[in-house]
């Protein structure tokens, strides 16, 4: 099991968490176009909208890393891959089971998707905050 670093910079952790929450809001709800949102969930021609969507997320992660820990700019690539895997997995489950908005399972799936994104961001924030102490 991975261990938590013994020391982290608490103020940096708070800033990183806050910035990743804001990044998620901006990328998922303000900058995501209907082409991205609908397109990435289609059975065909889903790749371009998904790549565009995760690129927005990766761009936000890159800005956060450059601001707080430039040596971790590569986290943007990790965000790109992880966000894409989470979103694609959600779509495949949704397509397989055809959950409707009226069903509890639809909301469980959406909530799980969002939680996985936020947990990913928490890991990034801890990494950034622990790098400040180590570096």
C-alpha positions in Angstrom: 0.0 0.0 0.0 1.4 3.4 -0.9 2.4 5.5 2.1 1.7 9.2 2.8 4.8 11.4 2.8 5.9 12.1 6.3 5.9 15.9 5.7 3.8 18.0 3.4 3.5 21.7 3.0 0.0 22.4 4.4 -0.6 25.7 2.8 0.5 24.4 -0.6 -1.8 21.4 -0.1 -4.8 23.7 0.6 -4.0 25.8 -2.5 -3.5 22.8 -4.7 -6.7 21.2 -3.6 -8.6 24.4 -4.1 -7.1 25.0 -7.5 -7.9 21.5 -8.7 -11.5 21.8 -7.5 -11.8 25.1 -9.5 -10.0 23.5 -12.5 -12.5 20.6 -12.4 -15.5 23.1 -12.3 -14.1 25.1 -15.2 -13.1 22.2 -17.4 -16.1 19.9 -16.8 -18.9 22.5 -16.6 -17.8 25.8 -18.0 -15.5 24.9 -20.9 -17.0 21.6 -21.9 -19.0 22.2 -25.0 -22.1 20.1 -25.9 -20.0 18.6 -28.8 -17.5 17.3 -26.1 -20.2 16.2 -23.6 -22.5 14.5 -26.1 -19.8 13.4 -28.5 -17.6 11.6 -26.0 -20.6 9.4 -25.0 -21.5 8.3 -28.5 -20.9 4.7 -29.7 -19.0 6.0 -32.7 -16.8 9.1 -33.3 -16.2 9.6 -29.6 -12.4 9.9 -29.6 -12.1 13.5 -30.9 -14.6 14.9 -28.4 -13.0 12.9 -25.5 -9.5 14.0 -26.5 -10.6 17.7 -26.7 -12.3 17.4 -23.2 -9.3 15.8 -21.5 -7.0 18.2 -23.2 -8.8 21.1 -21.4 -8.3 19.2 -18.1 -4.7 18.6 -18.9 -4.2 22.2 -19.7 -5.6 23.2 -16.3 -3.4 20.7 -14.5 -0.4 22.0 -16.4 -1.2 25.6 -15.2 -1.6 24.4 -11.6 1.7 22.5 -11.7 3.6 25.4 -13.3 2.2 27.7 -10.7 2.9 25.5 -7.6 5.6 23.0 -8.6 7.0 23.4 -12.1 9.0 20.2 -11.9 5.7 18.3 -11.8 4.4 19.7 -15.1 4.2 16.0 -16.3 1.2 15.6 -14.0 -0.7 17.2 -16.9 0.0 14.1 -18.9 -1.2 11.9 -16.1 -4.4 13.9 -15.7 -5.0 13.6 -19.5 -4.7 9.8 -19.3 -6.5 9.2 -16.0 -9.4 11.6 -16.8 -9.8 10.0 -20.2 -9.9 6.5 -18.7 -12.4 7.5 -16.1 -14.7 9.2 -18.6 -14.5 6.4 -21.1 -15.1 3.8 -18.4 -18.2 5.7 -17.3 -19.5 5.9 -20.9 -18.9 2.2 -21.5 -20.8 1.3 -18.3 -23.6 3.7 -19.3 -23.8 2.2 -22.8 -23.8 -1.3 -21.4 -26.6 -0.9 -18.8 -28.5 2.1 -20.4 -29.1 3.8 -17.1 -31.8 6.5 -17.2 -31.7 9.8 -15.3 -34.7 8.5 -13.3 -32.7 5.5 -12.0 -30.5 5.6 -8.9 -27.8 3.7 -10.8 -27.4 6.7 -13.2 -26.6 9.0 -10.2 -24.4 6.4 -8.6 -22.4 6.2 -11.8 -22.2 10.0 -12.2 -21.2 10.3 -8.5 -18.5 7.7 -8.8 -17.1 9.4 -11.9 -16.9 12.7 -10.1 -15.5 11.2 -7.0 -12.7 9.4 -8.9 -11.8 12.7 -10.6 -11.6 14.5 -7.2 -9.6 11.7 -5.7 -7.1 11.9 -8.6 -6.8 15.6 -7.9 -6.3 15.0 -4.2 -3.4 12.7 -5.1 -1.9 15.4 -7.3 -2.3 18.0 -4.6 -0.5 15.7 -2.0 2.2 15.1 -4.5 2.7 18.8 -5.1 2.7 19.6 -1.4 5.1 16.8 -0.6 7.5 17.8 -3.4 7.8 21.3 -1.9 9.2 19.8 1.4 11.4 17.2 -0.4 12.7 19.7 -3.0 
